[in-house]
């Protein structure tokens, strides 16, 4: 049985490699929409592409253009908060290394992946997640090791891994509660504050204990429901419940508030954000 599973995974890996290479070669560049290559010679370079954030000197015009086109959260911010968002985004990008497993790299990749982290941590004083120095971007599903499996995102060591296709889908459909970027950034934020050895946020840690206490009750209740607010995957363990709570908080805050108002309020306090009442809330900006 184990031999059969291993064989299936190997065949899946071969299929993904072939499919990803086809996607990379057929990718178009549309300058009128702002989807420009970061590297004009990318078609002649072997994958992966490596970009140090400190060398990605995006202008404010480019950042705003990409965010307004692809990132609804940014468009809803009032102008002072948009300025704050861009300032944080610049710092975050400069501190990371972006590894793109494709024959072409697009400026949207480091901008939007970093923007997901800034969205999650926008109300926090510590937002850089310095433990995670590398962000790896795959065209779509990729193979994870130890154990070998097919993934669309995960956090491992000092690296955040994301499938680009599924990441974009999370921001395209505003009625879909799934958001891969927020999901993986939630895992990274937890790891930064409870597993990393340095740069923890004591304020976040104290507030998270309250989330754990109430979240445990919601977690156990959702397990008993045939059709609940959370997916079956969120019932896998409390870490997945936490990450999906973040997805629902930003994607469907009305549903979360309707079914679990105490949990919604607790997440507002934890993240110092209130999606249902922005900008008329009491949190500092």
N, C-alpha and C positions, 0 to 999 in steps of 0.2 A: 504493500500500500504506500509506504514512504517513497519507494522507488518510482511509483506511478505519479505521485504528487510532484516529486523533483523533476521528472520528465516534462510534466505539464508546465511547470514554471519556466523551465529552460526554453520550451517551445514558445511560451508567452514572451520571454525576453527577446528571442530572435524576431518574433512578429513586431514587437514594439520598436526595435532598432530599425527594421526595414521601414516601418510606417513613419517613424520620426524623421528618417533621412529624406523620405519623399516630401513630407510637410516642409522641411527646411528648404529644399530646392525649389519648391513651388511658391514660396512666400513672396508676396508683392510688396512694393513700397509705394505708398500714395502720399506724395508730399503735400497735396492740397488739404489732406485731413490731419496733417501733423504726424503721421506714422512714418517717421524717417529712420533710416539706419544710423546707428551710432558709429558704425565703422563702414565706410564706403568700400573697403576692400574685403568685407566680411565673406563674400562668396568664395574667396580664394584661401580662406583660413580654415584649418581643421578645427572641429569642435573639441572641447568647449572653448568659448571665448571668455576671457577674464578681464574685468574692468575694476580698477580701484576707484572707489567713490570719490576720492580726493582729486581725481583727474577728470571727473564728469562735471564740468563747470556749466551746468544748465542756467540759462538766463531766467529771470523772473517771468518774462513773457512766455517762454517755453513751458515752465512749470504750470503757470495759470492755464495755458491753452490745453495741456494734457489733462489737468485735473478737472477743468470745466467740461471737457468732452467725455471723460470716462469715469469720473468719481463724484457721484451725486452728493455724498456727504459734504464735500468741499463747497459745492454750489449753494448749499443751504446755509452756510455760515455767513454771519454778518461780516462786513469788511475788516474790522479790527481783528476778528478771529481768523479770517483768511490770511491776513498778514502774519499772524502768530503761527498758523499752520505751515506756511511756506518757510518761515524762519526755522522751525523745527525740522521740517522736511530736508532742508539743505544740510543741516548738521548731521542728521541721521544718514543721509546718502554718503556724505564725506567720510563717515566712520566705518563704512562697510566695504566688503569686496563682493562683487557680483560675478558669479560663474554661470554662464549661459550655455546650456548643452544643446546648441543648435548652430547651424552654419551662419546665421545672421543674428545680430543683436539689435534691439530696438530701444529707443530712449524711454518708451512707455514702461519697459520692464523694471528698471531700477526705480523709476519715479513712482509707479503705482504700487509696487511691492512695499516700498518704504512708506507710502501714504497709508496703507492698511495698518501699519504699526503706529503711525502718528494718530490715526483715527481712534484706535483703541486706547491710547495713552494720553489723549488730548487734555484731559482734566487732571493728569498727574504731574507732579513736579519732576519726577525721574522718568524719562521716556526713551532713553538711548539704547536700552538693552545691551550694554557693552559686552556681555558674555558672548553674544552672537556676532561674530565678526564676518561671517560668510553667509550670503544668501544665494542658494543654487536654484536656477530656473530651468525646468524641463519643458519641452513643447507640450507634452501631455503626460499620461501615466508613465511611471518609471518603476524600476525594480529596486526594492529595498532589501538589504541583507540583514542577516542575524535577527530573526529568521528571514529567509528569502520570501518575498511577497510583492505583489503589485500595489503601488501606492499612488496617490495624487498629492500627497503632502505629508511631511512629518518634521519633527525637530530632533536632531541627533548631534551630540557633542556641542560644538560651537557653531553649528550650521542649521539654517532654516531652509528646508527644501519645499519647492512649490511647483505644481504643474500649471503652466501658463494658461492653457485652454480652460481648465476648470476654474482657475482664479478669475479670469475675465467673466465667466458665466455668473459668478457670484455677485457681480456688480451690474450686470446687464438686466436682470429680471428683478424688479423691485418687489414683486409679490412672492418671490422664492426666499424661504428662510435660510437656505444654504449659502454660506459665504466662506469659501476655503481660506481666503486671506486672513479674515478675522479669526477663523478657527485655529489656524496654525500660530498666529501672533498671540492668541490667548494661551496656548501651550508654552510659547516662548516667554511670555510675561510671568507665568507661574514659575517656570524653571529659573528665570533670572532672580526671583525673589525667595525661592525656597530650596533650590538645588545648587545654584552657583555659589561660589565661596566669597565673592566680592560684589560690591555695589548693589546691595539689597535696599529695598524701600521699606523702612519700618512702619510707616503709616499705612502702606498698602497691606503689609503683612497682618497688622492688627485688624484691619477692616475685613480681610479675607477670612479670618476665623469666624466672623459673623456669617459670612456667606456659607461657609462649611456647615455651620450649625443648622441654619434654615434649609440650605440646599440638600442636606441629607434627607430631610423629611419629604421634600418635593421629589427627590430622586426615588425614594422608596414608594411614594404614592404613584408616580408615573409607571413604575414597574408593574403595578396591579391593573393599570388601565389597558383596555383593548385598543383604544384609539386615544392617545394623549397628545400633548403639545410637542413633546420631544420624539425624536426618531428612535428606532430600535438600537441604532449604533450608539446613541447617547447613553443607553442603559448598559453598555459594555462595562463601564467603570466610572468612578466619580470624576476622573480627569476629562473623559469625553463629555460627561454631563456639564462640566464647567465650560469647556470650549463651545459646546452647542448653546449654552445659556448666553454666551457673548453674541453668537450669531443671531439668536432670536431677539436679544435686547436691542440690537441695531437694525435688524431687518424687519421685525414685526413687534415693535415695542407695545403696540396696542393690544395684541394678543397676549403677551406676557403679563401686562398690567391687568388685563381682564381676568385671566385665570389664576395668576399668582401675584397679586398686588404687593404683598410684602417682599417677595423676592425681587420684583421690579424696583421697588424703592431701595432695597439693599444694594442692588447693582448700581443704582444712581449714586448712592453714597460712596460705594467702593471706587467707582471710576470718575466721580465728580462730573457726571454728565446726566442730562435728562432729555432724551430724544423727544418725548411727547410734549415738553414744555419749553424747549429751546426757542428763542433766547431768553424767555421769561422764567428764569430759574435763579436760585440763590447761590449757585456755585461760582467761585471766582474764575475769571478768564485771564 
